[in-house]
Each structure stands twice: as structure tokens, then as C-alpha cells.
Amino acid sequence: TSLRAPVEAAGGVITVDLAGVTPGAQVGSAGAELTVQQLVYTVQGALQSTDPVRILLDGEPVEELFGAVSTADPVRRADQY
């Protein structure tokens, strides 16, 4: 997985555009949630922001990742595990 484009923050939303992700990969629901939340926490930490994160794959919105996590809307930071 890699960044397809620079991370952008605008209008209260952080946008991350990734390449090399298989959105339907089966990692289990707990693994999927942890993976997405790790991305959210990492991006928010790097930008010193708590804005929700919109995830794009190859420039396009994706409704769901790994068959378990909704990404139709920007993803908010969950409670720490």
C-alpha cells in the first residue's frame, strides 16, 4: 500500500488517497477495524488534527474496506484500544 496523492486537509476533513489496497481482502472484522483506525490515528497525529478521514482508493471513494468497515463517510477516530 502506498499514498497515491499527498494527504489533504480541507473543510474539516482529511483525505487520504491510497494505491495497492485490496478492499475486499478478508482480515476479519477486528483486524479490519484496527487497520482502518491505525490509518486514522496515524494521519491525524501527523497533521495534529482530529478531523475525520475520508479514504479513497486509486482516486475513488470506497464504500467499505475488508468487508467489515464502512468508509462511505469520513471515518472518525474511535476510542483507543
DOTORVO-78027 format. One line per field, with one value per atom (N, C-alpha, C): x, y, z; atom name; residue in one letter. Coordinates in Angstrom, 3 decimals, padded with zeros to 6 digits. Layout:
BEGIN
px c(X  ...);
py c(Y  ...);
pz c(Z  ...);
site c(CA  ...);
code c(A  ...);
//
This chain:
BEGIN
px c(000.840  000.000  000.883  000.470  001.216  000.243  000.740  -000.050  -000.065  -001.238  -001.367  -001.193  -001.569  -001.503  -001.209  -000.736  -000.493  -001.777  -001.613  -002.742  -003.207  -004.525  -005.088  -006.023  -005.991  -006.918  -007.645  -008.969  -009.772  -011.203  -011.829  -013.237  -013.548  -012.598  -012.847  -012.736  -012.146  -011.965  -010.557  -009.933  -008.624  -008.880  -008.274  -008.448  -007.141  -007.236  -006.093  -006.432  -005.579  -005.782  -004.706  -005.132  -004.209  -004.205  -003.094  -002.967  -002.474  -002.833  -002.331  -003.096  -004.335  -005.169  -006.197  -006.395  -007.457  -008.617  -009.639  -010.692  -011.476  -011.526  -012.277  -011.444  -010.168  -009.312  -009.944  -009.891  -010.503  -009.462  -009.599  -008.685  -009.441  -010.721  -011.562  -012.047  -013.179  -013.763  -012.905  -012.312  -011.449  -010.198  -009.601  -008.410  -008.701  -009.861  -010.249  -010.419  -011.108  -011.326  -009.996  -009.114  -007.804  -006.979  -007.025  -006.269  -006.734  -008.037  -008.579  -008.318  -008.499  -008.258  -006.775  -005.877  -004.451  -004.162  -004.774  -004.613  -005.138  -006.330  -006.942  -006.045  -005.621  -004.777  -003.442  -002.844  -001.555  -001.673  -002.672  -002.860  -003.210  -004.115  -004.478  -003.272  -002.466  -001.288  -000.286  -000.078  000.875  000.424  -000.877  -001.402  -001.807  -001.658  -002.080  -003.538  -004.393  -005.811  -006.647  -007.894  -008.833  -009.967  -009.764  -010.770  -010.931  -012.151  -012.369  -011.604  -011.362  -010.531  -011.369  -011.373  -012.013  -010.955  -011.308  -010.367  -010.780  -009.842  -010.028  -009.078  -009.495  -008.618  -008.481  -007.266  -006.987  -007.838  -008.012  -008.727  -010.232  -010.769  -012.218  -012.680  -013.849  -014.393  -014.678  -014.589  -014.877  -015.890  -016.902  -017.987  -017.586  -016.692  -016.354  -014.957  -014.235  -012.922  -012.939  -012.308  -012.094  -013.394  -014.472  -015.743  -016.320  -015.779  -016.228  -016.327  -015.615  -015.573  -016.167  -017.207  -017.819  -016.906  -016.628  -015.833  -016.591  -017.914  -018.745  -018.670  -018.556  -018.397  -017.003  -016.508  -015.213  -015.226  -014.115  -014.003  -013.501  -014.231  -013.846  -012.952  -012.177  -011.311  -012.185  -011.910  -012.622  -011.872  -012.479  -011.789  -010.515  -009.503  -008.261  -008.489  -007.808  -007.945  -006.987);
py c(-001.175  000.000  001.235  002.245  003.499  004.654  005.853  007.044  007.287  007.498  007.797  009.283  010.078  011.536  012.067  013.296  013.867  013.919  013.756  013.868  015.323  015.519  016.865  017.062  018.262  018.630  019.895  019.809  020.953  020.756  021.836  021.776  020.839  020.635  019.777  018.298  017.934  016.527  016.339  015.245  014.854  013.793  013.958  012.987  012.260  010.931  010.061  009.223  009.276  008.518  007.438  006.187  005.053  004.254  003.626  002.695  001.361  000.292  -001.022  -001.677  -001.240  -001.837  -002.740  -003.918  -004.805  -004.645  -003.831  -003.507  -004.710  -005.782  -006.956  -008.010  -007.710  -008.680  -009.061  -010.317  -010.800  -010.831  -009.908  -009.843  -010.008  -010.313  -010.429  -009.054  -009.012  -007.714  -006.945  -007.629  -006.940  -006.419  -007.213  -006.786  -005.620  -005.657  -004.570  -003.266  -003.330  -002.135  -001.578  -002.446  -002.000  -001.369  -001.950  -001.429  -000.034  000.147  001.456  002.474  002.089  003.025  003.398  002.473  002.802  003.869  003.750  004.769  006.114  006.116  007.354  008.005  007.244  007.797  008.307  007.576  007.982  009.293  009.383  010.601  011.783  011.575  012.662  013.107  012.165  012.505  013.306  012.894  013.598  015.032  015.231  016.566  017.344  016.712  017.353  017.804  016.876  017.157  015.981  016.244  015.163  015.121  015.803  015.775  014.342  013.967  012.624  012.450  011.191  010.857  010.196  010.826  010.235  009.378  008.134  007.208  006.978  007.266  006.995  005.885  005.069  004.047  004.350  004.589  004.929  006.101  007.090  008.312  008.247  007.108  006.931  006.610  007.106  006.725  005.227  004.664  003.239  003.122  002.329  002.199  001.403  000.425  -000.487  -001.055  -001.245  -001.874  -003.212  -004.182  -005.507  -006.216  -005.846  -006.499  -006.245  -005.224  -005.060  -003.618  -002.673  -001.304  -000.354  000.352  001.330  002.539  002.890  004.072  004.977  004.810  005.650  007.110  007.329  008.664  008.749  009.965  010.076  009.327  008.673  007.820  008.654  008.582  009.292  008.403  009.048  008.352  007.617  006.345  005.560  005.663  005.157  005.089  004.275  004.619  003.861  002.447  001.511  000.098  -000.220);
pz c(000.000  000.000  000.000  -000.741  -000.785  -000.979  -000.706  -000.969  -002.474  -003.018  -004.439  -004.688  -003.682  -003.772  -002.376  -002.281  -000.953  -000.117  001.177  002.103  002.089  002.058  002.025  003.210  003.761  004.829  004.396  004.312  003.898  004.367  004.803  005.171  006.312  007.217  008.367  008.079  006.932  006.556  006.034  006.438  005.912  004.844  003.675  002.595  002.334  002.335  002.067  000.846  -000.164  -001.398  -001.467  -001.367  -001.310  -002.608  -002.885  -004.004  -003.441  -004.118  -003.716  -002.592  -002.356  -001.314  -001.979  -001.434  -001.899  -000.927  -001.289  -000.333  000.169  -000.603  -000.190  000.510  000.774  001.457  002.792  003.116  004.344  005.467  006.396  007.537  008.849  008.752  009.942  010.366  011.027  011.382  012.379  013.348  014.318  013.634  012.774  012.043  011.116  010.482  009.584  010.351  011.479  012.290  012.799  013.272  013.750  012.631  011.452  010.316  009.939  009.829  009.456  010.556  011.813  012.907  013.003  012.714  012.715  011.672  010.502  009.463  009.951  010.540  011.037  012.087  013.075  014.145  013.604  012.673  012.112  011.345  010.483  009.688  010.586  011.524  012.438  013.266  013.727  014.506  013.687  012.453  011.590  011.319  011.209  010.912  012.166  013.340  014.590  014.496  014.109  013.869  014.354  014.666  014.975  013.947  012.809  011.749  011.243  010.838  010.292  008.976  008.625  007.473  006.385  005.202  004.012  003.322  003.065  002.437  000.989  000.088  -001.334  -001.735  -002.691  -003.268  -004.741  -005.161  -006.560  -007.034  -006.157  -006.512  -006.393  -006.020  -005.957  -004.538  -004.149  -002.838  -002.811  -001.644  -001.473  -000.328  -000.533  000.443  001.680  001.468  002.562  002.339  003.431  003.358  004.084  003.474  004.071  004.451  003.782  004.029  005.405  006.126  007.509  007.987  007.353  007.868  006.834  007.215  006.321  006.162  004.923  004.617  003.652  003.609  002.737  003.175  004.476  005.044  005.655  005.886  006.564  007.892  008.188  009.368  010.549  011.641  012.862  013.725  014.546  015.498  016.517  016.693  017.703  019.031  020.085  021.365  021.198  021.974  021.908  022.404  021.770  022.135  023.258);
site c(N  CA  C  N  CA  C  N  CA  C  N  CA  C  N  CA  C  N  CA  C  N  CA  C  N  CA  C  N  CA  C  N  CA  C  N  CA  C  N  CA  C  N  CA  C  N  CA  C  N  CA  C  N  CA  C  N  CA  C  N  CA  C  N  CA  C  N  CA  C  N  CA  C  N  CA  C  N  CA  C  N  CA  C  N  CA  C  N  CA  C  N  CA  C  N  CA  C  N  CA  C  N  CA  C  N  CA  C  N  CA  C  N  CA  C  N  CA  C  N  CA  C  N  CA  C  N  CA  C  N  CA  C  N  CA  C  N  CA  C  N  CA  C  N  CA  C  N  CA  C  N  CA  C  N  CA  C  N  CA  C  N  CA  C  N  CA  C  N  CA  C  N  CA  C  N  CA  C  N  CA  C  N  CA  C  N  CA  C  N  CA  C  N  CA  C  N  CA  C  N  CA  C  N  CA  C  N  CA  C  N  CA  C  N  CA  C  N  CA  C  N  CA  C  N  CA  C  N  CA  C  N  CA  C  N  CA  C  N  CA  C  N  CA  C  N  CA  C  N  CA  C  N  CA  C  N  CA  C  N  CA  C  N  CA  C  N  CA  C  N  CA  C  N  CA  C  N  CA  C  N  CA  C);
code c(T  T  T  S  S  S  L  L  L  R  R  R  A  A  A  P  P  P  V  V  V  E  E  E  A  A  A  A  A  A  G  G  G  G  G  G  V  V  V  I  I  I  T  T  T  V  V  V  D  D  D  L  L  L  A  A  A  G  G  G  V  V  V  T  T  T  P  P  P  G  G  G  A  A  A  Q  Q  Q  V  V  V  G  G  G  S  S  S  A  A  A  G  G  G  A  A  A  E  E  E  L  L  L  T  T  T  V  V  V  Q  Q  Q  Q  Q  Q  L  L  L  V  V  V  Y  Y  Y  T  T  T  V  V  V  Q  Q  Q  G  G  G  A  A  A  L  L  L  Q  Q  Q  S  S  S  T  T  T  D  D  D  P  P  P  V  V  V  R  R  R  I  I  I  L  L  L  L  L  L  D  D  D  G  G  G  E  E  E  P  P  P  V  V  V  E  E  E  E  E  E  L  L  L  F  F  F  G  G  G  A  A  A  V  V  V  S  S  S  T  T  T  A  A  A  D  D  D  P  P  P  V  V  V  R  R  R  R  R  R  A  A  A  D  D  D  Q  Q  Q  Y  Y  Y);
//
